[in-house]
Amino acid sequence: MSDLQAPLVRPKRKKTWVDYFVKFRWIIVIFVVLPISATLYFLIYLGDMWSESKSYEKRRKEHDQNVAKVIKRLKERDAAKDGLVCTARKPWIAVGMRNVDYKRARHFEVDLGEFRNILEINKEKMIARVEPLVNMGQISRATVPMNLSLAVVAELDDLTVGGLINGYGIEGSSHLYGLFADTVVAYEIVLAGGELVRATKDNEYSDLFYAIPWSQGTLGLLVAAEIKLIPVKEYMRLTYIPVKGDLQTLAQGYMDSFAPKDGDTSKIPDFVEGMVYNPTEGVMMVGTYASKEEAKKKGNKINNVGWWFKPWFYQHAQTALKKGEFVEYIPTREYYHRHTRCLYWEGKLILPFGDQFWFRFLFGWLMPPKVSLLKATQGEAIRNYYHDMHVIQDMLVPLYKVGDALEWVHREMEVYPIWLCPHKLYKAPIKQQIYPEPGFEYERRQGDTEDAQMYTDVGVYYAPGPVLRGEEFDGSEAVRKMEKWLIENGGFQPQYAVSELDEKSFWRMFDGDLYEHCRKKYRAVGTFMSVYYKSKKGRKTEKEVREAEQAHLETAYAEAD
């Protein structure tokens, strides 16, 4: 390994009481978080069943009534006296890792808690119309039995449509369809003035349509979305491909697994992801949909990974490093949610023995703990500890720079496993907050097409190596370095994660022209917090937020005049 790639040498760190509390936090998880989580999952399931028992007509009628309530509530707001508009959802309920500190400033709440119904599944138009609190587990449970699916189904059951649209969503099919928001056909938005509009790519609200993704709900309140459906089969034929070598070799093996150099599209799989387990070993997985007739042919292996006692998926995939390349068939819905039970590999930190057979067999049915409950049961000191001693970040980088990103993570953070998931980054008619590199269509690097540059999510989730060895580690500084590297290399940082960006750097990473245009045009300024202040780390005082918003408001009015 070259000196450039070698991890930094760090001094030993003195432990505090927080270290010991985190080490034995599994006691609270076992006796408090898991039982409550299982109860909540069951109640949510009953609620979903109750919703499915209603006709689509009744659900749409209830939806219209709830939208009317939202509009009425917005019109009750006194801009001179009330705070900026936020949803009434409690801060700890969000799956993201930010503290949602913006809700600690005075704000005007609008309750969207009733928006959790699937309003229509149109098999002819291949469109699902859903409310923003519908989650991935709910929608896959409804569509997969019909041999239908959303084009992009994020892996974790609890992730909601609203969060994946306003924030960030990806899956192993994103190399074909783009990010979650790229599969949306129409948004239904309640604007600051209480107007309900439907935004599509080719109607009068097309600018709003392209501005909604990554806006964090700061342009209006999303009350429904129409999302593309695709036909699917009952099983996923999954091939596990071990790759060994240095990090650049692993990156090239990952690229070759789904982006053929000869451009032959028939070789492109339906699903792809990679997991890098250490600096010299990784496993790439490529999947294609398969019928139940094919899966059940003699000699084919079916693996029901969704059973509670099964090995955690990332550990199962790791066995390819010893036994070599192999193929198996996984039921489609179980494959979609393969990382749910162990929360990728975060479950190993939360419950160090959770992957053992005895625990999986006796208590695996209780998994996973709800992320919201994990957040609710940690105080300020624990929260700050995780920000400093733990990494949950996604680095969206051009495909050809994946090897460089892996080397950077190894040197600065030394986190393993690392998740790799490719996605198209489309060149939209209007420049969005995230955008491909200029001139990519002429370079035509591996994986690129005329209309989209291939990017990859380099998922960095775990305790860094220095922390596991008891060495000093500055999480905030590491994130600042990561953000600087992303800006210099045409990358992006999803804002569900903790960010250290100042406002100037934020708008160096993201393009704000369309976003600010829509903020002013649709009068979001002065009603909704800006996306930077909503993403900004740390507590926000009402004075700080209002001063920032007033500056934008005065600029907006000056430009309008």
N, C-alpha and C positions, 0 to 999 in steps of 0.2 A: 504494500500500500504506500503511495507517495506521501511526502510530508504534507502536501496540500490537503489530502484527504484525511489525515490523521486527526482524531478527536483532540480537542484542547485538553491540556493537563491542568487540573484544578485542585486547589487545596481542600482538605477535609472540612466539613461543615459541622458546627456544634448543634446537637439536637436540642429541641425545646419540647414542651409538653404537647404541642400540637402534633409533632411527629408521632408520639405514642398514641394520641387520640386517633389519628388517621390509621395507624397500624392495627388498632383494635376496633375500628369502626364497624367491622363485620358483625359485631355483637348487636349493634343497633339495627343493622340491615337485616340480620336473621330474625330477630324477635319483634321488630317494629315495621320496618319498611316492606319486607317481603309479604307478610300477612295482609297489610293494608293494601299493598299493590295488587295482590291476587283478588281481594275483595272488590277493588275499584275496577279491575279488568272485567270481572264478572258482571258488575253493575252496568258498565259501559256496553258490554255484549248484550245484556238484556235491553238496554236502550236502543241499540242498533236493531235488534229483532223487532222491537215495538215499532220503530220507524219503518222497517221493511214490511210490516203487516199493513201499513196504510197504503192506499192507492197513490199513484203519482199525482193524480188530480188533487187529493187532499193535502199532500205534502206541498204542492205548489201554492195552494190556497193559504196554508199556514205561513209559507215563505213570504207571500205578498203582505200578509198581516204584520209579520215581523219587520219587513222592510219599512212599512208605514210607521212603525214604532220608532225605528232608527231615525227616519226623516223628522218625525215630530220632536224627538229628543235633540237632534242637532239644531233645530229651529228655536228651541228653548234656551240655547246658550247665549249669554250676554258677553260679547267679545271684550267689553270694557272691564268686566268683573271676574269672569270665569277663566280658568286656566286653559291651556291648549288641549285639544281633543285627544284622548287615548281610549282604547278599549277597556272594558271593566275587568278583563282577565287578570288574575293575580300574577305578580311578577315571577313567582317560583314555578308557575305552571308551564311556562315556555320551555321547550326542549333545548334551546340554545344555551350556550355557556355564559353569555353576558348576564350581568346582574339585573338588567332592566332597571337601572338606576334612574332613568328618566321619569319613572312613575313615582319617584319619591318627591319630586317637585309637585306643587299644586296643579291639578289637572281636572279636566271635565270628562267624566266617564260616559261612554256609550256601550251598552251591553249587547254583545253579539253572541251570547252564550247559547241561543236557540238555533243558530245557523249550523246544524250538524246533520242535514239530510241529503240523501241522493235524490235529486228532483226528477231526473229522467235518464234512462239509458236508451238511446235511439239507435237501434241496430241498422237502420237504413242509412242514416247520415253518419253512423259510426262516431257518435258524439255522446259524452256523458256530461250532463248538467248537474253540478254539485254545489253545495254550500261550503264556505271556507273552513269550517271545523270538521268536515269529513276527513278521516285519516286513512292512511294507506291500507291498514288491515281491513277496515270497513269496505273500502271500494274494491279491493281484490276479492273479498269474500262474496261480493255481489256479482262481479263480472266474470271471474275465472270459470265458474260452473257453466257459463254461457259460451265458453271458448272465446272470450273477449278479455281485453285488458287495456288499461291506460298504456300509452306508448312508453312512458317512463314511470316506473313504480319504485319510489325510494324505499330502501331496504327495511327501515325500522317502522313497526306498526303504528307508533304514536305520531309520526310526522303528519301534519295536516296540509290540506290543499292550500290554505291561505298562507301558511308559513313557507311552503315550497315555491309559491308564486311571488310573494312580496320579498322573500329572502332568496333562498338558494336550494335547488333540488337536483339530484343526479342519480343515475343508476347504470347498471352494466349495459343498457341498451342506448345510452346517450351518444355513443359513437355513430349511431344511425339517426337519432331523432333530436339530438341537442339536449339542453337542460330542460327541466320540468316545464318552465315557463314557455319554452319554445313549442310545446305541444298544445298550448291553450289557443282556442279559436276565438273566444270572446270573453271579455270581463264585464261584469255588472257592478258598477261603482256608484256609491252615494257620495257626491261631491260636497265641498265645504258648505255650500249654500243650501244643501238638502235636495239637490236635483239628482234623480236616478238616471244614469246613462249606461248605454251598452257600447263598449269600445271594441272594434275589430280592426284588422290591419288595413281595411279599405273603406271605412265609413268616415264620417266627419270627426270622429274621435280617434283617428288613427295615431295621432301624436301621443295621446294618452295610452293607447294600447302598447306602444313601444316603450313608454316611460315607466309603466307599472312594475316590471321585473326589477328586483333589487332596490325598490323604493321604500321597503320596510313599512308600507301602509301610511306614507306621509303625503300622498296625493289625494287620498279619499279612502272610503271604507269599502272594502271588497265584500259583496254580499252573495255573489255566485260567480261561477266560471263554467264555460263550456270547453271540454277537454277532448282531445283526439283519442279515439279507441282504435285498437288494432286486433286482427284475428290471432288467436294463439291456439296451441295444442295442449294436451293434457300433461306432457312431460317435458323436461329440459334434458337433452343429451349433453352431458358436461364432460369435457376432456381436461384433465389436470396435466399440465406440462411443467416439469421441473427445469429450472435454469440455474446454472452455476457459473461463477466467474466474478470479476469485479463489478462495481455498480454500473459502469457504462455498458458492460456486457449484459447485465440483467435488464437494463433499460432497453437495449436493442432487442433482446428476446421478447420483452413485453410488446414492443412496437410490431415485431414480425408476427406476433400471435394473432393480430386482427387487421393489420394494414399491409397487405401484400405489396411488395416492391414493384411487381409487374402490373399493378392496378387492376387485377382481375377481381371484379366485385363478387363473383360467385364464391370466392374464398372468405368473404367477410362473414363472421358469425353473427348470430342474433344477440348474444351477450358476451361480455368480456370483462374480466377484472384480474388484477395481479396483486400478489402479496409478497413483499420482500421481508424475509425473516431475520436476516443479518446481512453484513456487508458482502457476502459471497454467495448467498442462496435465496432463491425466490421460486414461487410457483405461479404460473399463469393459467387462468381458466377460461376456456372458450365454450360457449353453449349454443345449441341450436334447438328449436322446438321440435318435439317428436310426438307422434301419436301413441296412444296406449297400446295399440297393436304392435308397434315397433318396440316399445319399451318392454313388453312382456314376451318377446320372442325368446326362445330357448338360448341360454348362454349370456343374456343381458342381465346386468345387475341393477336392481332398483334400490335406491337408498332414500328412505323416508326421514330426511334430516329434521323434519318438524317435530318428531317424537321427543318428549321431554328428557328421556334418558340417553339420547344420542350424544356422541362426542360433539363438542363445540365446533362449528364449521371451520374456523380458521385452523384449528388443530387437526381436523380431519384432512384438510387440504395439504397440510404440511407433511403428511405421510408420503406424499409423492416424491419427496426428496430422498426417501429410502427405497421405496419399491418401484420407482420410475413412473413413466407416463401411464395413466389408466383412464378408463371411461366408465361412467355410470349414469343412470337415469334417475332424476329427482322430480317428484310431482311439482308442477309449475308453481303453484301458490307457495309451497314450502320453499322452493328455490328463491322466490322473490324475497321472502322474509328470513333468509338463512342466517343473517347476522343479528336478528332481534334478540334471541334468547341470551346471548353473551355480550350484547352491545358491542359488536365487533370483537375486541379483546379487552375492553375496559372492565368486563366482568371479572377478569383475573385479578385486577387491582382491588375491586370492591369486595370480592369473596375469593381469597387466595386458594381455597380448596374447592371452589365451585365447579371446577372442571373434573374433579375426581368422580369415579364411577359411583361410589356409595352415595355421594351428595346428589348427583344427577338422578339416580334411580329413586331416592327417597324424597328429594325436595326440588328436583328439576322442574316440576310442574308449576312451582311458584315463580320461576324466572320469567322475564327479567324484572328487577326492581324498576319502578317507574322513575324516570329521570327527574320528574317534578318533585317526587317525594324525597329523593336524594338531595335535591337542592333545598327543600323545605326543612330538612333535618340537619342542616349545617349552618352554623353561625358565621359572623363576620370573619373571625380568625381562621376558621376552616376554609371559608371561601377564598380569602386572601392567600392561604397556603396553596390551594390548588392553582391559583393564578401564577404563583411563583415557582411551584415545584412540579407542575404537571402541564402537559401540552395537549390541547385539542384544537388543531388548526387544519385547514385545508388550503393547499397552495395550488391555484389553478395556473398551469404553465403551458406554453406551447409544447407539443409532443416532442419536437426535436431537442428540447432542453430538459427532458425528464432526467437524463443521466446527471446533468449538472445539478438539478434540484436534489437528487438523492445524495450526491456527494456533499452538498451544502448541509442538508439535514444531518448527515452522519457527523460532519465536522462540528457543527454548532449545537446540536441537540442530542444526537445519538439515541434516537427513538426507534424502536422496532417492536412489532412488525410495522411496515408502512403499506398503506393501501393505495393501489393505482387503479384509476377508472377513467377511461377516455371520454371525451365529449366534443361534439361539434360546437364551434363558436361561429355562428352565422354572421355574414355581412348583411346587416339589415338595411332597408332603404333609408332609415334615419339612424344616425349614430346613437347607440344606446350607452348605458353606463359602462358595460363591459363590451369589448369589441376586439376583433382580430387585428393582428399586426398589419400595418400598411404594406401593400404590395404582396401579401401572402399568395394571392392567386397567380402571380407570375413565377414565384419560386417553386410552387407545386412540390413541396417537401412530402415525405412519406406520410400518408394519411390525409393530406389536404385535398379538397375538391374546389371547384370553381366558386361555389357559393359559401364555403365554410372552411375555416382553419381548424385542424384537429388540436385540441388541448387535452390536458390530463389533470385530473384531481389527484394530487399527491397528498393523501390523508395521513396526518401525523397525530396519532392519538395514543398517548401512554405517558408513563413517567420517564423522563430522560435518563440515560445511562448514568450521568453524574449523580443524580438523586438516588438511584438504586444503589450506587456505591458509597453513598454518604458524603459526597463531595459538594462543594458550593455550586449553586446554579442560580442565575438571575433570570427568571422566566420573562419578566418584562423586557429586559434588555435583549433576550433571545428573540422575542416577538418583534421588537423594533428592528433588529437586524434582518429578520425574515421579511418584514414589510419593505425595507429598503431594497433587498434583493429582488423581490417581486416587481417593484416599480422599475428597477433597472433592466429587468428581463421580460417585460411585457406580460407580467402575471397579475393575478387578482386574488384578494383575500375575502372569502364570504364573511359577511358581517354578523352571522350568528355567533361567531367566536369573539373572544376578547381581543380588542384592537388597541394599539398604542399610537395610532396615527393622529397627528395634529391636523387641523382643517386644511392647511395648504397641501400636505402630503396626501391627504384623503383624495383631494381633487386632482392630484397628479396621478394617482392610481386609477381613479374612475373618471369618466367623462361626464361633466355636469350640465352641458349646454341644453340638451333636450329636457332633462329633469327640471332645471331652473325655469325653462320656458313654460313647462306645464304647471309648475308651482305658481307662477304668476298668472297664467291664462285661466286656470281653474280655481283661483283664489285660495289656494292651500296655505299660502304664507299668512301667518297670523291666526290660523286655525289648527294646522297640524305642525308638529315639530319637524325640523328639517332632518334629512336622513343622516347627516353627519352628527348632529347632536343626539339623535336617537341611538346611534352606534357608539358614541364616545364613551370611553371608560370613565368610571367614577361618578359620584353623586352630582346631580345637577340642581342648583338652586333655582327657584322661580325667577329671581332677578337675572341670573345668567342666561337662562333660556329666553326670557322676554327681551333682553337687550340684543341677543343674537337675532331673534326673529324680527325685532323692530328695524334692525339694520337692513335686513333683507327686504322688509316691507317698504321702507323708504326708498330703497334702490328700485324696487319694482314699480312704485308709483311714479318715480322720477322718469324711468324709461317709458312708462305708459304715456306720460304727459309729453 
